């Protein structure tokens, strides 16, 4: 599990561009401000480093956190950075953000 808003980087080759960034929101679920900051920082980092995919893990639960994540991603300053957002097929506890 990632620590407080930490982003995990997955790359298949050493010194290669990462395939994706992952942010786990489980440790942050009680702080709206920390959730927003973790998502924003990860999306901006992925866009700046040309990482094609961001995995956001709000978990399954009641779906409130996932709804919050999707609403946040709909903000214009973030929306312009990606081409598509989807709930992971077969895993409703993960949101996939496909960057431009």
C-alpha positions as a printed Julia matrix, in Angstrom:
100×3 Matrix{Float64}:
   0.0    0.0     0.0
   1.26   3.47   -0.81
   1.9    5.95    1.96
  -0.15   9.13    2.45
  -0.86  10.26   -1.13
   2.34   8.77   -2.48
   2.47   8.02   -6.19
   3.77   4.68   -7.39
   5.62   4.62  -10.72
   5.51   1.48  -12.84
   8.07   1.03  -15.61
   9.13  -2.2   -17.24
  12.67  -1.12  -18.06
  15.21   0.71  -15.95
  15.48   4.4   -16.98
  12.45   3.98  -19.24
   9.47   6.28  -19.33
   6.98   4.9   -16.8
   3.95   3.09  -18.22
   1.68   4.53  -15.57
   1.44   6.4   -12.3
  -0.75   5.05   -9.51
  -2.19   6.97   -6.58
  -3.92   5.08   -3.78
  -6.48   7.21   -1.96
  -7.18   4.71    0.83
  -4.97   6.48    3.39
  -6.47   9.87    2.46
 -10.18   9.13    2.49
 -10.88  11.42    5.46
  -9.23  14.53    4.03
 -10.86  16.14    0.99
  -7.95  18.54    0.68
  -5.35  15.73    0.63
  -7.4   13.76   -1.89
  -7.64  16.75   -4.23
  -3.93  17.48   -3.87
  -2.89  13.86   -4.52
  -5.04  13.6    -7.66
  -4.01  17.01   -9.01
  -0.29  16.41   -8.39
  -0.37  12.98  -10.01
  -2.26  14.17  -13.12
   0.06  17.18  -13.55
   3.13  14.98  -13.04
   1.92  12.41  -15.57
   1.16  15.12  -18.13
   4.54  16.77  -17.59
   6.45  13.49  -17.86
   4.33  12.19  -20.78
   3.11   9.16  -18.81
   0.13   7.75  -20.75
  -1.93   6.35  -17.87
  -2.83   7.26  -14.3
  -4.51   4.72  -12.04
  -6.47   6.26   -9.19
  -7.53   3.8    -6.5
 -10.48   5.12   -4.48
 -11.53   1.59   -3.52
 -14.95   0.02   -3.91
 -16.8    0.98   -0.73
 -20.03   2.93   -1.16
 -18.81   4.68   -4.31
 -18.76   8.17   -2.73
 -14.99   8.56   -3.1
 -15.08   7.31   -6.7
 -17.83   9.86   -7.46
 -15.7   12.58   -5.88
 -12.7   11.55   -8.01
 -14.78  11.57  -11.21
 -16.23  15.0   -10.36
 -12.76  16.38   -9.69
 -11.44  15.0   -12.97
 -14.27  16.84  -14.73
 -12.8   20.22  -13.73
 -11.63  22.16  -16.82
  -7.99  22.58  -15.68
  -7.64  18.79  -15.37
  -9.95  17.78  -18.21
  -7.71  19.45  -20.78
  -4.83  17.12  -19.8
  -6.49  13.79  -20.6
  -8.44  12.24  -23.43
 -10.52   9.67  -21.55
 -11.52   8.56  -18.04
 -13.05   5.2   -17.22
 -13.76   2.95  -14.29
 -11.46  -0.04  -14.78
 -13.25  -2.92  -16.48
 -13.92  -5.58  -13.86
 -12.65  -3.38  -11.01
 -14.99  -0.6    -9.94
 -12.48   0.4    -7.24
 -10.05   1.84   -9.8
 -10.36   4.85  -12.09
  -8.17   4.97  -15.2
  -7.15   8.31  -16.68
  -5.76   8.11  -20.23
  -3.62  11.16  -20.9
  -3.06  12.95  -24.21
